[in-house]
Amino acid sequence: MSKTKQDKKDNSELKWFISVFIATFLLSITFSFISTNAISNLSIIPAILILILVIFIGILFDIVGVAVTVANEEEFHAKATKKVKGSKTSIKLIRNSAKVANICADVIGDICGVLSGAIAALVSMKITKSFGLEFDMQFIVSAIVASLTVSGKALGKGVAQRNSTPIVHAVGTILNKFSKKDKETKKNKEKTR
């Protein structure tokens, strides 16, 4: 590899690192602030439901991250020639699988992990206070959250490996719909000018 190509690759990796760092930092602060402030005002049942939702989101994005890394690009080329919606976007996802997996499993997955830990602490305080318990429930609630997260991700990895094509295609179709809406919005803005 020539020196210029190596320099471009190094710059690209540095830019990726910086953008991931900034995005993760901002998302973590935002979600942590919103969730902890919102949960502190809720009763136990809604707080537990939000905790379960955050765990589920972390598992779901982990499944997507694994599916993208194991999916076979060739299957989507056949779909793309038949003009199946979402297949071209699916090919882009697979070609950028390292970055997609990083965003899904690491950025979003880790943010959900941090959030679930913070929410678990608030839920345990609510349980202890509501039932007038003498001992702190935080250890038990945190252990349950960790067990649900780890076992859910373990199950999810198997699901992702067995169903990588439909999972990636579903994500590609969803992203394709959003990109079409963005294009339509831009066209409408240009027409109004």
C-alpha positions as CSV (number, residue, x, y, z in Angstrom):
1,M,0.0,0.0,0.0
2,S,1.3,3.4,-1.0
3,K,2.0,6.1,1.7
4,T,-0.9,8.3,0.4
5,K,-3.4,5.5,0.7
6,Q,-2.1,4.6,4.1
7,D,-2.4,8.3,5.2
8,K,-6.0,8.4,3.9
9,K,-6.9,5.2,5.7
10,D,-5.3,6.5,9.0
11,N,-7.2,9.9,8.6
12,S,-10.4,8.0,7.9
13,E,-10.0,5.9,11.0
14,L,-9.2,8.9,13.1
15,K,-12.3,10.8,11.8
16,W,-14.4,7.7,12.6
17,F,-13.0,7.5,16.1
18,I,-13.6,11.2,16.8
19,S,-17.2,11.1,15.4
20,V,-18.1,7.9,17.4
21,F,-16.6,9.4,20.5
22,I,-18.6,12.7,20.2
23,A,-21.8,10.9,19.2
24,T,-21.6,8.4,22.1
25,F,-20.7,11.2,24.6
26,L,-23.7,13.4,23.5
27,L,-26.2,10.5,23.3
28,S,-25.1,9.2,26.7
29,I,-25.5,12.6,28.4
30,T,-28.9,13.2,26.7
31,F,-30.4,9.8,27.3
32,S,-29.0,9.6,30.9
33,F,-30.4,13.0,31.7
34,I,-33.8,12.3,30.2
35,S,-34.2,8.8,31.6
36,T,-33.1,9.6,35.1
37,N,-35.2,12.7,35.4
38,A,-38.2,11.1,33.8
39,I,-37.9,7.9,35.9
40,S,-37.5,9.7,39.2
41,N,-41.0,11.1,38.7
42,L,-42.6,7.8,37.7
43,S,-44.1,5.1,39.9
44,I,-42.6,1.6,40.1
45,I,-44.5,-0.2,37.3
46,P,-43.8,2.4,34.5
47,A,-40.2,2.7,35.7
48,I,-39.8,-1.1,35.4
49,L,-41.4,-1.1,32.0
50,I,-39.0,1.6,30.8
51,L,-36.1,-0.5,32.2
52,I,-37.3,-3.6,30.3
53,L,-37.6,-1.5,27.1
54,V,-34.1,-0.1,27.4
55,I,-32.7,-3.7,27.9
56,F,-34.7,-4.9,24.9
57,I,-33.4,-2.0,22.7
58,G,-29.8,-3.0,23.7
59,I,-30.5,-6.6,22.8
60,L,-32.2,-5.7,19.5
61,F,-29.3,-3.5,18.3
62,D,-26.8,-6.2,19.3
63,I,-28.8,-8.6,17.1
64,V,-28.6,-6.1,14.1
65,G,-24.8,-5.6,14.7
66,V,-24.2,-9.4,14.6
67,A,-26.5,-10.0,11.6
68,V,-24.8,-7.4,9.5
69,T,-21.4,-9.0,10.1
70,V,-22.5,-12.5,9.2
71,A,-24.9,-11.7,6.3
72,N,-24.0,-12.8,2.8
73,E,-23.8,-9.9,0.4
74,E,-24.4,-12.1,-2.7
75,E,-28.0,-12.8,-1.6
76,F,-28.8,-9.1,-1.8
77,H,-27.3,-8.7,-5.2
78,A,-29.9,-11.1,-6.5
79,K,-32.6,-9.2,-4.8
80,A,-31.2,-5.9,-6.1
81,T,-31.4,-7.1,-9.7
82,K,-35.1,-7.9,-9.1
83,K,-35.5,-4.3,-7.6
84,V,-36.6,-5.6,-4.2
85,K,-36.9,-2.6,-1.8
86,G,-34.2,-2.2,0.7
87,S,-31.7,-4.6,-1.0
88,K,-29.3,-1.8,-2.1
89,T,-29.3,-0.3,1.4
90,S,-28.7,-3.8,2.8
91,I,-25.6,-4.2,0.5
92,K,-24.3,-0.9,1.9
93,L,-24.9,-2.1,5.4
94,I,-22.9,-5.3,4.8
95,R,-20.1,-3.5,3.1
96,N,-19.8,-1.2,6.1
97,S,-20.4,-4.0,8.6
98,A,-17.6,-3.0,10.9
99,K,-19.0,0.5,11.3
100,V,-22.6,-0.7,11.5
101,A,-21.7,-3.3,14.1
102,N,-19.8,-0.7,16.1
103,I,-22.7,1.7,16.1
104,C,-25.3,-1.0,16.9
105,A,-23.5,-3.2,19.4
106,D,-21.0,-0.8,20.9
107,V,-22.5,2.7,20.8
108,I,-26.2,2.0,21.2
109,G,-25.6,-1.3,23.1
110,D,-23.3,0.3,25.6
111,I,-25.5,3.3,26.1
112,C,-28.4,1.0,26.8
113,G,-26.2,-0.8,29.3
114,V,-25.3,2.4,31.1
115,L,-28.9,3.5,31.0
116,S,-30.2,0.3,32.3
117,G,-27.8,0.4,35.2
118,A,-28.9,4.0,36.1
119,I,-32.5,3.1,35.8
120,A,-32.0,-0.1,37.8
121,A,-30.6,2.0,40.7
122,L,-33.6,4.3,40.6
123,V,-36.0,1.3,40.4
124,S,-34.3,-0.4,43.4
125,M,-34.6,2.8,45.5
126,K,-38.3,3.1,44.6
127,I,-38.9,-0.5,45.6
128,T,-37.0,-0.2,48.9
129,K,-38.8,3.0,49.7
130,S,-42.3,1.9,48.6
131,F,-42.2,-1.4,50.5
132,G,-40.3,0.0,53.5
133,L,-37.5,-2.7,53.1
134,E,-34.6,-2.7,55.6
135,F,-32.0,-3.8,53.0
136,D,-30.9,-2.2,49.7
137,M,-32.5,-3.9,46.6
138,Q,-29.9,-2.4,44.3
139,F,-27.6,-5.5,44.2
140,I,-30.6,-7.8,43.4
141,V,-32.1,-5.5,40.7
142,S,-28.6,-4.9,39.1
143,A,-28.0,-8.6,39.0
144,I,-31.4,-9.3,37.4
145,V,-30.7,-6.5,34.8
146,A,-27.2,-7.9,34.0
147,S,-28.5,-11.4,33.7
148,L,-31.4,-10.4,31.4
149,T,-29.0,-8.3,29.2
150,V,-26.3,-10.9,28.9
151,S,-28.6,-13.9,28.4
152,G,-30.7,-11.8,26.0
153,K,-27.7,-10.9,23.9
154,A,-26.5,-14.5,24.0
155,L,-29.8,-15.7,22.6
156,G,-29.9,-12.8,20.2
157,K,-26.5,-13.7,18.7
158,G,-27.8,-17.2,17.7
159,V,-31.0,-15.6,16.2
160,A,-28.8,-13.1,14.3
161,Q,-26.6,-15.8,12.9
162,R,-29.5,-18.0,11.8
163,N,-31.6,-15.2,10.4
164,S,-29.0,-12.7,9.2
165,T,-30.5,-12.2,5.7
166,P,-34.1,-11.3,6.8
167,I,-32.8,-9.1,9.7
168,V,-30.4,-7.1,7.5
169,H,-33.1,-6.8,4.8
170,A,-35.7,-5.5,7.4
171,V,-33.2,-2.9,8.6
172,G,-32.3,-2.0,5.0
173,T,-36.0,-1.6,4.1
174,I,-36.6,0.6,7.2
175,L,-33.5,2.8,6.4
176,N,-34.6,3.0,2.8
177,K,-38.0,4.4,3.8
178,F,-36.3,7.0,6.0
179,S,-33.9,8.0,3.2
180,K,-36.9,8.4,0.8
181,K,-38.7,10.6,3.3
182,D,-35.6,12.7,3.7
183,K,-35.2,13.1,-0.1
184,E,-38.9,14.1,-0.4
185,T,-38.5,16.7,2.3
186,K,-35.5,18.2,0.6
187,K,-37.4,18.3,-2.7
188,N,-40.4,20.0,-1.1
189,K,-38.1,22.6,0.6
190,E,-36.4,23.3,-2.8
191,K,-39.8,23.8,-4.4
192,T,-40.9,26.3,-1.8
193,R,-37.8,28.5,-2.3
